[in-house]
Amino acid sequence: MTGNDTAQLNRRNFIGWITGAIGALIGAAYTVPAIAYILGDSLRTDVKNWILLGPTHKVEPGTPTLYKAQVTRTSGWVSTNDDLSVYVLTENGREYIALSNICTHLGCRVRWIAAQNQFYCPCHVGIFDKEGNVISGPAPRPLDRLPIMVEKDQLFILAG
């Protein structure tokens, strides 16, 4: 083997290596997006956002007040706007609690009955006190509480 054969052989190896590398890059350019498309939504985490409910002055101390808002939820490639209703309660005008209006038994909507000072679920006669605790009925636990924040006299809940 002469010096020229060694140099030529190295060039051949180099060209072969470069050709293989370009082929691998082209293959990855097609494969990575395809895998990301298939697995992307299964790897996405559920994002929760602070949702504006409205002004604090709407809440009368000692009486749960119903607030309604819209939440955008994304599942896979589908986004939907859902209506969200929560009751907000304050005793002193400084500390607030937000209660879901969904019964913990089978998911029916509860409503506030001011004359009886309690929440009532019409599906199976579930009754909750004004703080969402079960008084009677088949509900296994109190009404769900949502994280709530007050900023510049506006109420926000964490939902998603």
Contact map, one row per residue, 1 for C-alpha under 8 A:
1110110000000000000000000000000000000000000000000000000000000000000000000000000000000000000000000000000000000000000000000000000000000000000000000000000000000000
1111110000000000000000000000000000000000000000000000000000000000000000000000000000000000000000000000000000000000000000000000000000000000000000000000000000000000
1111111000000000000000000000000000000000000000000000000000000000000000000000000000000000000000000000000000000000000000000000000000000000000000000000000000000000
0111111100000000000000000000000000000000000000000000000000000000000000000000000000000000000000000000000000000000000000000000000000000000000000000000000000000000
1111111110000000000000000000000000000000000000000000000000000000000000000000000000000000000000000000000000000000000000000000000000000000000000000000000000000000
1111111111000000000000000000000000000000000000000000000000000000000000000000000000000000000000000000000000000000000000000000000000000000000000000000000000000000
0011111111100000000000000000000000000000000000000000000000000000000000000000000000000000000000000000000000000000000000000000000000000000000000000000000000000000
0001111111110000000000000000000000000000000000000000000000000000000000000000000000000000000000000000000000000000000000000000000000000000000000000000000000000000
0000111111111000000000000000000000000000000000000000000000000000000000000000000000000000000000000000000000000000000000000000000000000000000000000000000000000000
0000011111111100000000000000000000000000000000000000000000000000000000000000000000000000000000000000000000000000000000000000000000000000000000000000000000000000
0000001111111110000000000000000000000000000000000000000000000000000000000000000000000000000000000000000000000000000000000000000000000000000000000000000000000000
0000000111111111000000000000000000000000000000000000000000000000000000000000000000000000000000000000000000000000000000000000000000000000000000000000000000000000
0000000011111111100000000000000000000000000000000000000000000000000000000000000000000000000000000000000000000000000000000000000000000000000000000000000000000000
0000000001111111110000000000000000000000000000000000000000000000000000000000000000000000000000000000000000000000000000000000000000000000000000000000000000000000
0000000000111111111000000000000000000000000000000000000000000000000000000000000000000000000000000000000000000000000000000000000000000000000000000000000000000000
0000000000011111111100000000000000000000000000000000000000000000000000000000000000000000000000000000000000000000000000000000000000000000000000000000000000000000
0000000000001111111110000000000000000000000000000000000000000000000000000000000000000000000000000000000000000000000000000000000000000000000000000000000000000000
0000000000000111111111000000000000000000000000000000000000000000000000000000000000000000000000000000000000000000000000000000000000000000000000000000000000000000
0000000000000011111111100000000000000000000000000000000000000000000000000000000000000000000000000000000000000000000000000000000000000000000000000000000000000000
0000000000000001111111110000000000000000000000000000000000000000000000000000000000000000000000000000000000000000000000000000000000000000000000000000000000000000
0000000000000000111111111000000000000000000000000000000000000000000000000000000000000000000000000000000000000000000000000000000000000000000000000000000000000000
0000000000000000011111111100000000000000000000000000000000000000000000000000000000000000000000000000000000000000000000000000000000000000000000000000000000000000
0000000000000000001111111110000000000000000000000000000000000000000000000000000000000000000000000000000000000000000000000000000000000000000000000000000000000000
0000000000000000000111111111000000000000000000000000000000000000000000000000000000000000000000000000000000000000000000000000000000000000000000000000000000000000
0000000000000000000011111111100000000000000000000000000000000000000000000000000000000000000000000000000000000000000000000000000000000000000000000000000000000000
0000000000000000000001111111110000000000000000000000000000000000000000000000000000000000000000000000000000000000000000000000000000000000000000000000000000000000
0000000000000000000000111111111000000000000000000000000000000000000000000000000000000000000000000000000000000000000000000000000000000000000000000000000000000000
0000000000000000000000011111111100000000000000000000000000000000000000000000000000000000000000000000000000000000000000000000000000000000000000000000000000000000
0000000000000000000000001111111110000000000000000000000000000000000000000000000000000000000000000000000000000000000000000000000000000000000000000000000000000000
0000000000000000000000000111111111000000000000000000000000000000000000000000000000000000000000000000000000000000000000000000000000000000000000000000000000000000
0000000000000000000000000011111111100000000000000000000000000000000000000000000000000000000000000000000000000000000000000000000000000000000000000000000000000000
0000000000000000000000000001111111110000000000000000000000000000000000000000000000000000000000000000000000000000000000000000000000000000000000000000000000000000
0000000000000000000000000000111111111000000000000000000000000000000000000000000000000000000000000000000000000000000000000000000000000000000000000000000000000000
0000000000000000000000000000011111111100000000000000000000000000000000000000000000000000000000000000000000000000000000000000000000000000000000000000000000000000
0000000000000000000000000000001111111111000000000000000000000000000000000000000000000000000000000000000000000000000000000000000000000000000000000000000000000000
0000000000000000000000000000000111111111000000000000000000000000000000000000000000000000000000000000000000000000000000000000000000000000000000000000000000000000
0000000000000000000000000000000011111111100000000000000000000000000000000000000000000000000000000000000000000000000000000000000000000000000000000000000000000000
0000000000000000000000000000000001111111100000000000000000000000000000000000000000000000000000000000000000000000000000000000000000000000000000000000000000000000
0000000000000000000000000000000000111111111000000000000000000000000000000000000000000000000000000000000000000000000000000000000000000000000000000000000000000000
0000000000000000000000000000000000111111111100000000000000000000000000000000000000000000000000000000000000000000000000000000000000000000000000000000000000000000
0000000000000000000000000000000000001111111100000000000000000000000000000011100000000000000000000000000000000000000000000000000000000000000000000000000000000000
0000000000000000000000000000000000000011111100000000000000000000000000000001000000000000000000000000000000000000000000000000000000000000000000000000000000000000
0000000000000000000000000000000000000011111110000000000000000000000000000000000000000000000000000000000000000000000000000000000000000000000000000000000000000000
0000000000000000000000000000000000000001111111000000000000000000000000000000000000000000000000000000000000000000000000000000000000000000000000000000000000000000
0000000000000000000000000000000000000000001111100000000000000000000000000000000000000000000000000000000000000000000000000000000000000000000000000000000000000000
0000000000000000000000000000000000000000000111110000000000000000000000000000000000000000000000000000000000000000000000000000000000000000000000000000000000000001
0000000000000000000000000000000000000000000011111000000000000000000000000000000000000000000000000000000000000000000000000000000000000000000000000000000000000001
0000000000000000000000000000000000000000000001111100000000000000000000000000000000000000000000000000000000000000000000000000000000000000000000000000000000000111
0000000000000000000000000000000000000000000000111110000000000000000000000000000000000000000000000000000000000000000000000000000000000000000000000000000000000111
0000000000000000000000000000000000000000000000011111000000000000000000000000000000000000000000000000000000000000000000000000000000000000000000000000000000011110
0000000000000000000000000000000000000000000000001111100000000000000010100000000000000000000000000000000000000000000000000000000000000000000000000000000000011110
0000000000000000000000000000000000000000000000000111110000000000000010000000000000000000000000000000000000000000000000000000000000000000000000000000000001111000
0000000000000000000000000000000000000000000000000011111000000000001110000000000000000000000000000000000000000000000000000000000000000000000000000000000001111000
0000000000000000000000000000000000000000000000000001111101000000001000000000000000000000000000000000000000000000000000000000000000000000000000000000000001110000
0000000000000000000000000000000000000000000000000000111111000000000000000000000000000000000000000000000000000000000000000000000000000000000000000000000011100000
0000000000000000000000000000000000000000000000000000011111100000000000000000000000000000000000000000000000000000000000000000000000000000000000000000010011100000
0000000000000000000000000000000000000000000000000000001111110000000000000000000000000000000000000000000000000000000000000000000000000000000000000000000010000000
0000000000000000000000000000000000000000000000000000011111110000100000000000000000000000000000000000000000000000000000000000000000000000000000000000000000000000
0000000000000000000000000000000000000000000000000000000111111011100000000000000000000001110000000000000000000000000000000000000000000000000000000000000000000000
0000000000000000000000000000000000000000000000000000000011111111100000000000000000000000110000000000000000000000000000000000000000000000000000000000000000000000
0000000000000000000000000000000000000000000000000000000000111110000000000000000000000000111110000000000000000000000000000000000000000000000000000000000000000000
0000000000000000000000000000000000000000000000000000000000011111000000000000000000000000111000000000000000000000000000000000000000000000000000000000000000000000
0000000000000000000000000000000000000000000000000000000000111111100000000000000000000000110000000000000000000000010000000000000001000000000000000000000000000000
0000000000000000000000000000000000000000000000000000000000110111110000000000000000000011110000000000000000000001000000000000000001000000000000000000000000000000
0000000000000000000000000000000000000000000000000000000001110011111000000000000000000011100000000000000000000000000000000000000000000000000000000000000000000000
0000000000000000000000000000000000000000000000000000000000000001111100000000000000001111000000000000000000000000000000000000000000000000000000000000000000000000
0000000000000000000000000000000000000000000000000000110000000000111110000000000000001111000000000000000000000000000000000000000000000000000000000000000000000000
0000000000000000000000000000000000000000000000000000100000000000011111000000000000111100000000000000000000000000000000000000000000000000000000000000000000000000
0000000000000000000000000000000000000000000000000011100000000000001111100000000000111000000000000000000000000000000000000000000000000000000000000000000000000000
0000000000000000000000000000000000000000000000000000000000000000000111110000000011110000000000000000000000000000000000000000000000000000000000000000000000000000
0000000000000000000000000000000000000000000000000010000000000000000011111000000011110000000000000000000000000000000000000000000000000000000000000000000000000011
0000000000000000000000000000000000000000000000000000000000000000000001111100001111000000000000000000000000000000000000000000000000000000000000000000000000000001
0000000000000000000000000000000000000000000000000000000000000000000000111110001111000000000000000000000000000000000000000000000000000000000000000000000000000001
0000000000000000000000000000000000000000000000000000000000000000000000011111111100000000000000000000000000000000000000000000000000000000000000000000000000000000
0000000000000000000000000000000000000000100000000000000000000000000000001111111000000000000000000000000000000000000000000000000000000000000000000000000000000000
0000000000000000000000000000000000000000110000000000000000000000000000000111110000000000000000000000000000000000000000000000000000000000000000000000000000000000
0000000000000000000000000000000000000000100000000000000000000000000000000111111000000000000000000000000000000000000000000000000000000000000000000000000000000000
0000000000000000000000000000000000000000000000000000000000000000000000000111111100000000000000000000000000000000000000000000000000000000000000000000000000000000
0000000000000000000000000000000000000000000000000000000000000000000000011110111110000000000000000000000000000000000000000000000000000000000000000000000000000000
0000000000000000000000000000000000000000000000000000000000000000000000011100011111000000000000000000000000000000000000000000000000000000000000000000000000000000
0000000000000000000000000000000000000000000000000000000000000000000001111000001111100000000000000000000000000000000000000000000000000000000000000000000000000000
0000000000000000000000000000000000000000000000000000000000000000000001111000000111110000000000000000000000000000000000000000000000000000000000000000000000000000
0000000000000000000000000000000000000000000000000000000000000000000111100000000011111000000000000000000000000000000000000000000000000000000000000000000000000000
0000000000000000000000000000000000000000000000000000000000000000000111100000000001111100000000000000000000000000000000000000000000000000000000000000000000000000
0000000000000000000000000000000000000000000000000000000000000000011110000000000000111110000000000001100000000000000000000000000000000000000000000000000000000000
0000000000000000000000000000000000000000000000000000000000000000011100000000000000011111000000000111100000000000000000000000000000000000000000000000000000000000
0000000000000000000000000000000000000000000000000000000000000001111000000000000000001111100000000111100000000000000000000000000000000000000000000000000000000000
0000000000000000000000000000000000000000000000000000000000100001111000000000000000000111110000011110000000000000000000000000000000000000000000000000000000000000
0000000000000000000000000000000000000000000000000000000000111111100000000000000000000011111000011100000000000000000000000000000001100000000000000000000000000000
0000000000000000000000000000000000000000000000000000000000111111000000000000000000000001111111111000000000000000000000000000000000000000000000000000000000000000
0000000000000000000000000000000000000000000000000000000000001100000000000000000000000000111111110000000000000000000000000000000000000000000000000000000000000000
0000000000000000000000000000000000000000000000000000000000001000000000000000000000000000011111100000000000000000000000000000000000000000000000000000000000000000
0000000000000000000000000000000000000000000000000000000000001000000000000000000000000000011111110000000000000000000000000000000000000000000000000000000000000000
0000000000000000000000000000000000000000000000000000000000000000000000000000000000000000011111110000000000000000000000000000000000000000000000000000000000000000
0000000000000000000000000000000000000000000000000000000000000000000000000000000000000000011111111000000000000000000000000000000000000000000000000000000000000000
0000000000000000000000000000000000000000000000000000000000000000000000000000000000000001111011111100000000000000000000000000000000000000000000000001000000000000
0000000000000000000000000000000000000000000000000000000000000000000000000000000000000001110000111110000000000000000000000000000000000000000000001111000000000000
0000000000000000000000000000000000000000000000000000000000000000000000000000000000000111100000011111000000000000000000000000000000000000000000001111000000001000
0000000000000000000000000000000000000000000000000000000000000000000000000000000000000111000000001111100000000000000000000000000000110000000000111100000000000000
0000000000000000000000000000000000000000000000000000000000000000000000000000000000001110000000000111111000000000000000000000000000000000000000111100000000000000
0000000000000000000000000000000000000000000000000000000000000000000000000000000000001110000000000011111000001110000000000000000000000000000000100000000000000000
0000000000000000000000000000000000000000000000000000000000000000000000000000000000000000000000000001111100111100000000000000000000000000000000110000000000000000
0000000000000000000000000000000000000000000000000000000000000000000000000000000000000000000000000001111111111100000000001000010000000000001000100000000000000000
0000000000000000000000000000000000000000000000000000000000000000000000000000000000000000000000000000011111100000000000000000000000000000001111110000000000000000
0000000000000000000000000000000000000000000000000000000000000000000000000000000000000000000000000000001111110000000000000000000000000000011110000000000000000000
0000000000000000000000000000000000000000000000000000000000000000000000000000000000000000000000000000001111110000000000000000000000000000000000000000000000000000
0000000000000000000000000000000000000000000000000000000000000000000000000000000000000000000000000000011111111000000000000000000000000000000000000000000000000000
0000000000000000000000000000000000000000000000000000000000000000000000000000000000000000000000000000011011111100000000001110000000000000000000000000000000000000
0000000000000000000000000000000000000000000000000000000000000000000000000000000000000000000000000000111000111110000000001100000000000000000000000000000000000000
0000000000000000000000000000000000000000000000000000000000000000000000000000000000000000000000000000111000011111000000111100000000000000000000000000000000000000
0000000000000000000000000000000000000000000000000000000000000000000000000000000000000000000000000000100000001111100000111000000000000000000000000000000000000000
0000000000000000000000000000000000000000000000000000000000000001000000000000000000000000000000000000000000000111110011110000000000000000000000000000000000000000
0000000000000000000000000000000000000000000000000000000000000000000000000000000000000000000000000000000000000011111111110000000000000000000000000000000000000000
0000000000000000000000000000000000000000000000000000000000000010000000000000000000000000000000000000000000000001111111000000000000000000000000000000000000000000
0000000000000000000000000000000000000000000000000000000000000000000000000000000000000000000000000000000000000000111110000000000000000000000000000000000000000000
0000000000000000000000000000000000000000000000000000000000000000000000000000000000000000000000000000000000000000111111000000000000000000000000000000000000000000
0000000000000000000000000000000000000000000000000000000000000000000000000000000000000000000000000000000000000001111111100000000011000000000000000000000000000000
0000000000000000000000000000000000000000000000000000000000000000000000000000000000000000000000000000000000000001110111110000001111000000000000000000000000000000
0000000000000000000000000000000000000000000000000000000000000000000000000000000000000000000000000000000000000111100011111000001111010000000000000000000000000000
0000000000000000000000000000000000000000000000000000000000000000000000000000000000000000000000000000000000000111100001111100111100000000000000000000000000000000
0000000000000000000000000000000000000000000000000000000000000000000000000000000000000000000000000000001000011110000000111111111000000000000000000000000000000000
0000000000000000000000000000000000000000000000000000000000000000000000000000000000000000000000000000000000011100000000011111110000000000000000000000000000000000
0000000000000000000000000000000000000000000000000000000000000000000000000000000000000000000000000000000000010000000000001111110000000000000000000000000000000000
0000000000000000000000000000000000000000000000000000000000000000000000000000000000000000000000000000000000000000000000001111110000000000110000000000000000000000
0000000000000000000000000000000000000000000000000000000000000000000000000000000000000000000000000000000000000000000000011111111000000000100000000000000000000000
0000000000000000000000000000000000000000000000000000000000000000000000000000000000000000000000000000001000000000000000011111111100000111111000000000000000000000
0000000000000000000000000000000000000000000000000000000000000000000000000000000000000000000000000000000000000000000001111000111110000111100000000000000000000000
0000000000000000000000000000000000000000000000000000000000000000000000000000000000000000000000000000000000000000000001110000011111111111000001100000000000000000
0000000000000000000000000000000000000000000000000000000000000000000000000000000000000000000000000000000000000000000011100000001111111110000000000000000000000000
0000000000000000000000000000000000000000000000000000000000000011000000000000000000000000100000000000000000000000000011100000000111111000000000000000000000000000
0000000000000000000000000000000000000000000000000000000000000000000000000000000000000000100000000010000000000000000000000000000111111000000000000000000000000000
0000000000000000000000000000000000000000000000000000000000000000000000000000000000000000000000000010000000000000000000100000000111111100000001110000000000000000
0000000000000000000000000000000000000000000000000000000000000000000000000000000000000000000000000000000000000000000000000000000111111110000011100000000000000000
0000000000000000000000000000000000000000000000000000000000000000000000000000000000000000000000000000000000000000000000000000011110011111101011100000000000000000
0000000000000000000000000000000000000000000000000000000000000000000000000000000000000000000000000000000000000000000000000000011110001111100000000000000000000000
0000000000000000000000000000000000000000000000000000000000000000000000000000000000000000000000000000000000000000000000000000011100000111111000000000000000000000
0000000000000000000000000000000000000000000000000000000000000000000000000000000000000000000000000000000000000000000000000001111000000111111000000000000000000000
0000000000000000000000000000000000000000000000000000000000000000000000000000000000000000000000000000000010000000000000000001010000000001111100000000000000000000
0000000000000000000000000000000000000000000000000000000000000000000000000000000000000000000000000000001110000000000000000000010000000101111111000000000000000000
0000000000000000000000000000000000000000000000000000000000000000000000000000000000000000000000000000000110000000000000000000000000000000011111000000000000000000
0000000000000000000000000000000000000000000000000000000000000000000000000000000000000000000000000000000110000000000000000000000000001100001111100000000000000000
0000000000000000000000000000000000000000000000000000000000000000000000000000000000000000000000000000000100000000000000000000000100011100001111110000000000000000
0000000000000000000000000000000000000000000000000000000000000000000000000000000000000000000000000011111100000000000000000000000100011100000011111000000000000000
0000000000000000000000000000000000000000000000000000000000000000000000000000000000000000000000000011010100000000000000000000000000010000000001111100000000000000
0000000000000000000000000000000000000000000000000000000000000000000000000000000000000000000000001111000000000000000000000000000000000000000000111110000000000000
0000000000000000000000000000000000000000000000000000000000000000000000000000000000000000000000001111000000000000000000000000000000000000000000011111000000001110
0000000000000000000000000000000000000000000000000000000000000000000000000000000000000000000000001100000000000000000000000000000000000000000000001111100000001100
0000000000000000000000000000000000000000000000000000000000000000000000000000000000000000000000011100000000000000000000000000000000000000000000000111110000111100
0000000000000000000000000000000000000000000000000000000000000000000000000000000000000000000000000000000000000000000000000000000000000000000000000011111000111000
0000000000000000000000000000000000000000000000000000000100000000000000000000000000000000000000000000000000000000000000000000000000000000000000000001111111110000
0000000000000000000000000000000000000000000000000000000000000000000000000000000000000000000000000000000000000000000000000000000000000000000000000000111111110000
0000000000000000000000000000000000000000000000000000000000000000000000000000000000000000000000000000000000000000000000000000000000000000000000000000011111000000
0000000000000000000000000000000000000000000000000000001110000000000000000000000000000000000000000000000000000000000000000000000000000000000000000000011111100000
0000000000000000000000000000000000000000000000000001111100000000000000000000000000000000000000000000000000000000000000000000000000000000000000000000011111110000
0000000000000000000000000000000000000000000000000001111100000000000000000000000000000000000000000000000000000000000000000000000000000000000000000001111011111000
0000000000000000000000000000000000000000000000000111110000000000000000000000000000000000000000000000000000000000000000000000000000000000000000000001111001111100
0000000000000000000000000000000000000000000000000111100000000000000000000000000000000000000000000100000000000000000000000000000000000000000000000111100000111110
0000000000000000000000000000000000000000000000011110000000000000000000000000000000000000000000000000000000000000000000000000000000000000000000000111000000011111
0000000000000000000000000000000000000000000000011110000000000000000000100000000000000000000000000000000000000000000000000000000000000000000000000100000000001111
0000000000000000000000000000000000000000000001111000000000000000000000111000000000000000000000000000000000000000000000000000000000000000000000000000000000000111
